[in-house]
Amino acid sequence: MDKDKNGDKLELQTLLSGDGDEDEDKQNIARKKEKEPTAFGEDEPFMRWRKAALYISCVSIVFTTAFGGTFFVFSQIAGSPAAFGFALAAVLDSFSSMVVLWRFSTRESQGSNSLERETRACIAIAVCFILSAFAIAAKAVYTLVKDRIPTKEFLMEMLSIGSCLFLIFLTSFKCLIADKVHSRAMRTDAINSLAGAFMTLGMIASDVVCDNNPNICYLDSVTAILIAIALFSYGVMTIIELTACEDKKPRD
């Protein structure tokens, strides 16, 4: 009888200890899950804004590519350097949005590789700024030398107004997301969209001025040159700042 009682006690203790181990395991798993977002930097608000960055980049790629192709055709028809500049800026905007898409393509965007990806993305966009600035300025100077007055196209005016409003909307959203995810690449992409908006404003203003005074129709080319200078300056400044930051990093 004593042996049976002892056996029952041992079984009961084993069951109780097993339940205790299971509870302890569950608590450990719960603690690990709580720690995981902190370890990987993937808190819920960041994940939401990261998805927003991906969505807005996809929208930007689709629309700016369409704008670029359309305005390139109109720039050849109307002989407008500002339209050509906007077409290039739109293509650049599309590419820079692709870079931002790559930047946030991994879930560990706030992890250890975040800074390296951010730096690469910013440098890629800055180089595109510089190349685009040279192309826009060359087209504008060529038009000034040839003294060619851009022709007025009603459809291009309507597209300019629509694209300007869309790009202002796009710039606002990109700036908001850039602040939430602390991304300089996204902010640089927003500046590119803003440059496109200014370019379309230049085309609209040029049409209005030319209607009232045909002798000062060079406003179209002047707008393109000013945008080119701004893009070049910002691109160079970005590369210099990022290079300086890389040099200051401690090396093993």
N, C-alpha and C positions, 0 to 999 in steps of 0.2 A: 504493500500500500504506500509506504514511504517513497519507494522508488517511483511509483506512478505519480504521486504528488509533486516530487522533484521534477519529473519529466514535464508535467503540465506547467510548472512555474517557469522552466527553461523556455518552453514554447511561447508562453505569454511574454516573457522578457524579450525574446527574439522578435516577436511581432511588434511589440512596443518600440524596440530600438529601430526596427525597419521603418515604421511609420515616422519616427523622429528623423531618420536619415532622409526619407522622402521629403519631409517638410523643409529640412535644411537645404536639400538640393533645389527645391522650388524657390526658396529665398535667394540662393546664390544665383540662379538663372535670372530672377527678377532684378537683382542688383546689377548683373552684367548688362541686361537690356537697358537699364537706366544709365549706365556708364557709356554705352556704345555711342549715342549721339554726341556726347562730349568728346570722346576719343577721336571721332572722325570729323567733328565739326559740322555734322549734318543735322542741325536742329531743324525743327519743323518750319519755322518762318523762312529760314534760308532756302529750304527745299522748295517752298512755294515760289519764292522769287527767282530761284534758279530755273524752275519750269517756265516762269514768265519770260525770263531772258531767252530761253530756247524758242518759245512761241513767237516773241516779237522779232527775233532774228530770222525765223522762217518767213514771217510776213514781209519783213524788209527785203529779203532776198527775192521773193516773187515779184513784188511791186516795183522795186528799183531796177531790176533787170528789164521789166517791161517798159519802164520809163526811159531807161538808157537806150534801148533799141528804137523806140518811137522818136525820141528827140534827136537821135543821131540822123535819122532819115530827114527830119524837118530841118536840121542844121544844114544839110546839103541842099535842100530845096530853097530855103530862105537865105542862105549865106550868113547865118547868125553864129558868131563865135561864142556868144553866151549860151546858145542852145547846144553847141558842140561841147562847151565846158560842162554844162549840166549833164549831158549824156555821159561824159567821162566820169563826172562826180557820182552819177547814179550807178555806173558800173563799179566804181570804187566802193560805193556804199554797199553794194551787193557782196563784193569780195570781203570787205571788213566785217559784214554781218556773218559771213561764212567762218571767218576767223573767230568771232565771238561764239558762234555755234560750237566750234571745236573747243574753245576755251571752257565751256560749260558742259561738254559732252560726257564727262565722267562724274560719278556721284561724289568723288572725293575732291570736289572743287575747292573746299576749304582745308584740304589736307596738306601733306608735306609737299606735294607737287604743284600746289596752287600758285605760288609765287613764280616758279619757273614757267608755267604755262601762261600766266598773266604777262610776264616780260616778253615772251616770244610773240604773243598776240599783239601787244602794243608796238613792238618793233616792226612786225609785218604790216600793220596798218599805217605806221609812220612812213615806211618806205613807199607805200602806195600813194600817200599824200604828196610826197616829193615828185614821184614820176608823173602823177596827174597834174601837178602844178606846172611842170615844164611843158606838157602837151597843151594845156589850156592857154598858157601864155604865148606859146608859139603860134597857135591858131589865131589868137586875138591880134597879135602884132602883124601877122600876115594880112589879116583883113584890113587893118589900119593902113598898111603900106599900099595895098591895092586900092584903098579908098572905095571899098565896095559897101554900099548902103544895104543893110538887111531888108528884105522884102517882108511885108506884113502878111501873116497867115492867121485867119480867124480861128481855125481849128487849133493851131499852136497856142494862141492866146488862151483859149478855153482849157487846154491841157495844162498850160503853165499855172493858171489859177488853181485848178484841181490838185495838181502835184504839189504846189506850194502849201496848200492847206494840209494835205496828207503828210508832208514832210515835217511840218511844224508839230502836228499830232505825234508823229513817230519820234521826233526829237524829245518831246516832253516825256513820253513813256520810257525812252532809253535812259534819260537822265534820272528819272525816278528809280528805275531798276538798278542803275549803276550805283546810286547812293545806298540802296538796300543791300546789295551784294558786295559793295566796296570794290568795284572793278573799274580800273582805269581804262581797260580795253573797251568796255561798254560805253564809258564816257567819251572816249575818243571816237567811237562809232557814232555817237550822238552828235558830236561836232561835225562829222562828215555829213550827216543828214541835214544839219543846220546850214552848212555851206551850200548844199543843193537848194534849200529853200531860198537863200539869198540870191542864188543864181537865177531862179525863176522870177523873183521879184525884180531883178535887174532887167530881165527880158520884158516884163510887163511895163516897167517904167520907161524903158527905151522906146517901146511902141507908142506910149502916150506922148513922150517928148517929141518923137519924130513926126507925129501927127500935127503938133502945134508949131514945130520949128525944124524943118528938114536939114538945116545947116549943122545941127548938133546931134546927128544920128550916131556919133561915135560912142555914146553912152553904153551901148551894148558891149563894145570891145573893152571899154574902161572897167566895166563891172567884172568882166571875165579876168582881166589882169589883176584887179584888186583881190578877187577870190583866189587866184593862183598864188599871189604873194602870201596871203593868209595861210593857205594850205602848206606851202613850202616852209614858212616860218614855224608853224606848229609841228610839222613833221620833223624838222631839224631839232627843235627844242626838245621834243619827246625822246628822240634817239640820244641826245646829249645827256639828258637827265637820267635815263635808264642805264646808260654806259657808266655814268658817274656812280650810280648806286651799286652797280656790279663791282666796280673797282674798290668800293668801300667795304665790301663783304670780307670777313676774315677767311683766310685760306689756310688749309692744312699744310 
